[in-house]
Amino acid sequence: MEQICINSPRKRIYHNILETIGGTPLVELHRVTEHPTIKKGTRILVKLEYFNPMSSVKDRVGFNIVYQAIKNGRLKPGMEIIEATSGNTGIALCQAGVVFGYRVNIVMPSTMSLERQMIMKAFGAELILTEGKKGMARAIEEVNKKLKENPGKYFVANQFW
């Protein structure tokens, strides 16, 4: 039997949830490589992104969008984050926004899952639901309307532009 070493490089206490993003483990799949259709000596590795705080690779995206916007002066104190989204990127923006102290406004079709809506609300986001059958196009229109009505109030991540 192969020796198994339990070795967690993660710290025990973090300053905030954003510090837990990344550093997700790679795990080698041994049995899969024994399949006859896979060339001998092939290594298959899987990255366990569900180790991120919101169980998504989008945690990295949301953090970097907000962090870089602050660093580059596009997201200033007092501004709010607004984004049209269908889910995981919006959740990640809510997570990063709350830690950095920004109000987050999420515009999404009403047909998006209740679970996603609840997660974003739990982060304190304002949800603006648009007509579901008009899809993301209608949500994007609503973001553009808000940007025109309130110049300088919002930072928009522009994931769809």
N, C-alpha and C positions, 0 to 999 in steps of 0.2 A: 504494500500500500504506500502511495506517495505521501510524504510528510506534508501536512497542512499547517501553515503558519498564519495565525491571526495577527495582523499588524495593521492597525489603523493609523494613517498619518494625520487624521483630523484632530484638531484641538477639541477640548471638551467644552469650553465656554467661548462664545463669540460676542463681539460688541454689538452686531446687528445681523439680521438675516441675510443681508447681501454678502457678507463675508463667507457664507456657506456655498455660494455659487461657484461652480467649477470644481476642478480637482476630482472629477468623477472618475471612478475606476474603470480600467480596461480588464476584461476577463477573456481568457483564451478558451475557445470551445474545442475540446479534444474529441469528443465522440462524433461530432459533425464531420471532422476531417477524415474519419475512418470510412466514410461513405464511398462506394466504388466510383462515383462520378467526380470525386474531388481528387485532384492530382496529389500523389504522395509527397509529403513534406510541406504542403500548404498550411499556413497558419491563419486561423480565423479569429479575429478579436472583436468583441462587442463592447461598446461604451455604454455604461449604465447611467444615462442622463436622468433617470428617475431619482437619482441621489440628490439632484438639485432640490432646493426648498419647495418649489411648486411642481416638482416631478417633470420638468420640461426643459428641453434645450433652449426654449424661448426665454428662460430666466437670464441666460447670458445676453441675449439680444436686448431685452428690456433694460437690464442694468446698463449696458454699453450705450444705448440710445440716450438714456437720461444722463448718465455720467458725462459723456462727451458733449452733450448739449450744454450742461452746466460749465464744464471746463472751457468750451469755446465761446461762452457768452451768449448762446442762443436761447438758453433757459435761465432767466434772471429771477431773483427773489421777487415774490409777489405774483409772478405769472402762474398760469395753470397749464397742465398738460391736457391735450384733447386728442383723441384718436378714434378713427373708425376701425372696428376690429370685429372678428367673429369669435375670438376666444383667447388662445394661449399668449399671443403677443400682448393683448390687452391686460391679461392677468399679470404678466411680467412687468408691464409699465405701471400698473397699480402698486405692485410690490415695491418697485424701485422708487416710485413717486412718494409713497408714504414715508419711506425711510429717509429720503432726502428733504422731506417737509413740503412737498408740493401737492396741491389738490389735483385730482385726476378726473377728467370727464371722458366717459366711454360712450361712443355712439355705435349702436349695433342693431341689426334687424331683430324684431321681436321674436323671431323664430329660433334664435340661438338658445342653447340649453339653459334651463333654469339653474342648474348647478354652476355654470360659468358665471351667470349673473349674480348668484349668491356669493361666490368667491370674491368677485370684484366689489360688491357692496360691503363685504366684510373688511376689505382694505379701505373702505371709506369713499370709494369712487361714486360719482354721480353718474347714473346710467340714463342715457337718452335712447329710448327704444324707437326705432323707425318701423314703418310698415314692412312686415316680413316678406311679403311676396315681391317686393321691389328690390330685395337683396342688398348686397353691399353697396351697389351704386347709389341707392337712396341714403344710406348711412354716410357715404362720402360727400354727397350733396349737402347734408345737414352740417357736417364739419365745415365745409367751405362757406356755408351761410353764416355760421357762428364766427368764423375768422373775419369775414367782411363786416359783420355787425360790431365786432369788438377788436379792432386792430391793436396789436401789441399785448393783448390779454393772454393769448394762448401760445404755447409751443406745440407744434404738431409733428409727430414722428414720421409721418408720410410713408408708412409701410406699403401702401398701394400706389404711390405716385412715382 
